[in-house]
Amino acid sequence: MNKKLALTIAIGITLLSGCATQSNNSFQAFQAQDLNALVKSGQLVQKTDSFFVINDSSSSMSNSYQGDVAGTKLDAEKDLLNKFNKTIPAINLNSGLRSFGFGPCLSWSSSVLNQPLQKYSQAGFNNAITSLTCSSGGTPLADALNTVAQDISATPGNIALI
């Protein structure tokens, strides 16, 4: 009887875990091009007031990435966001980040607001990136898009959805 109970508990824990795969927060070395001089000279002109990232944290992002980043597709996605973050010049900007998937990585929700839309800072957005710790579950992109519409509804100006 105890063996059956132990087996049932083990199967239950496996199912409840949603096959979550952990991500790392070590990024490739990257030297960002300083764009501040181009902004000051007028060669680059700010066209958006805010950017909001929708991150895929579904189980397919647990697959190995076959590119220049070691690890999973989620690791590659986070590495790309890290490079993007380091490249943003010193301009007045707002940023936000929402991830979608399902399971323990998203507290059993279809999406999680990792960073509400707020004044952009490189350190703040880096914290949002590193909060993406794992990937699991399905791909409820439509739910995430509907929720993002609410996240940005009161935001004035041009918004880049990434």
C-alpha positions in Angstrom: 0.0 0.0 0.0 2.8 2.4 0.8 4.5 1.8 -2.6 1.3 2.7 -4.4 0.9 5.9 -2.3 4.5 6.9 -3.0 4.1 6.2 -6.7 0.8 8.2 -6.8 2.5 11.1 -5.0 5.5 11.0 -7.3 3.3 11.0 -10.4 1.2 13.9 -9.0 4.2 16.0 -8.2 5.6 15.4 -11.7 2.3 16.4 -13.3 2.0 19.5 -11.1 5.5 20.6 -11.9 4.4 21.2 -15.5 7.7 20.1 -16.7 9.3 23.4 -15.7 12.8 24.0 -16.9 15.0 26.5 -15.0 16.9 29.2 -16.8 20.2 30.8 -16.0 21.0 34.5 -15.6 24.6 34.4 -17.0 24.7 36.3 -20.3 27.3 36.4 -23.0 29.8 39.1 -22.9 28.5 42.1 -24.9 29.9 45.5 -25.6 27.0 47.8 -26.5 27.5 50.6 -29.0 27.1 53.9 -27.2 24.2 55.6 -29.1 24.1 58.7 -26.9 26.2 60.9 -29.2 24.0 60.0 -32.1 20.9 61.0 -30.1 22.5 64.3 -29.0 23.5 65.1 -32.6 20.0 64.4 -33.9 21.1 61.5 -36.1 18.9 59.2 -34.0 15.4 60.6 -33.1 13.3 59.1 -30.4 10.0 57.8 -31.9 8.5 55.9 -29.0 7.7 56.9 -25.4 7.4 53.4 -24.0 8.3 49.8 -24.9 6.6 46.7 -23.6 8.1 43.2 -24.0 5.9 40.1 -24.2 8.1 37.2 -23.3 7.5 33.5 -24.3 7.9 31.4 -21.1 6.0 28.4 -22.5 7.5 24.9 -22.4 8.8 25.1 -26.0 11.3 27.6 -24.7 12.8 24.7 -22.6 14.2 23.2 -25.8 17.9 23.5 -26.5 18.9 26.5 -28.5 20.9 25.7 -31.6 22.7 29.0 -32.0 25.5 31.0 -30.4 24.0 31.0 -26.9 24.5 27.9 -24.8 21.4 26.6 -23.1 17.7 26.8 -23.8 15.6 29.0 -26.1 14.6 30.9 -22.9 18.3 31.5 -22.2 18.8 32.8 -25.7 15.7 35.0 -25.4 17.0 36.5 -22.1 20.4 37.1 -23.6 18.9 39.0 -26.5 16.8 41.1 -24.1 20.0 41.8 -22.1 21.8 43.0 -25.2 18.7 45.2 -26.1 18.7 46.6 -22.6 22.4 47.5 -22.7 22.0 49.3 -26.1 19.2 51.7 -25.1 20.6 55.3 -25.0 19.9 57.7 -22.1 16.4 58.9 -23.2 13.2 59.5 -21.4 11.4 56.2 -21.8 9.0 53.8 -20.0 9.4 50.0 -20.1 7.4 46.9 -19.0 7.6 43.1 -19.4 4.9 40.4 -19.3 5.6 36.7 -19.8 3.2 34.0 -20.9 3.1 30.2 -20.6 1.4 28.1 -17.9 2.4 26.1 -14.8 4.7 26.7 -11.8 6.8 29.3 -13.7 3.9 31.6 -13.9 2.2 30.8 -10.6 -0.3 28.7 -12.6 -1.5 31.7 -14.5 -1.5 32.1 -18.3 0.7 35.2 -17.9 2.6 37.2 -15.3 3.4 40.9 -15.2 7.2 40.8 -14.5 7.5 44.6 -14.7 4.6 47.0 -14.9 5.0 49.9 -17.3 7.3 52.3 -15.4 10.1 54.8 -16.0 12.9 52.9 -17.7 16.2 52.2 -16.1 18.8 49.7 -17.2 19.0 48.2 -13.8 15.2 48.0 -13.4 14.7 46.3 -16.8 17.6 43.9 -16.0 15.7 42.9 -12.9 12.7 42.1 -15.0 14.8 40.0 -17.4 16.4 38.0 -14.6 12.9 37.4 -13.0 12.3 35.1 -16.0 13.5 32.0 -14.2 11.9 29.1 -16.0 9.6 28.0 -18.8 6.6 25.6 -18.7 3.1 24.9 -20.0 1.2 25.8 -23.2 1.3 29.0 -25.3 -1.6 31.2 -24.3 -0.4 34.2 -26.4 -3.9 35.5 -27.0 -4.5 35.7 -23.3 -1.3 37.6 -22.8 -2.1 40.0 -25.6 -5.5 40.8 -24.1 -3.9 41.4 -20.8 -1.1 43.6 -22.3 -3.9 45.7 -23.8 -5.0 46.4 -20.3 -1.4 46.9 -19.1 -0.8 49.7 -21.6 -4.3 51.2 -22.0 -3.7 54.3 -19.9 -0.2 54.9 -21.3 0.1 58.1 -23.4 2.3 58.4 -26.4 3.8 56.0 -28.8 4.3 52.4 -27.5 6.5 49.8 -29.1 5.2 46.3 -28.4 8.1 43.8 -28.6 
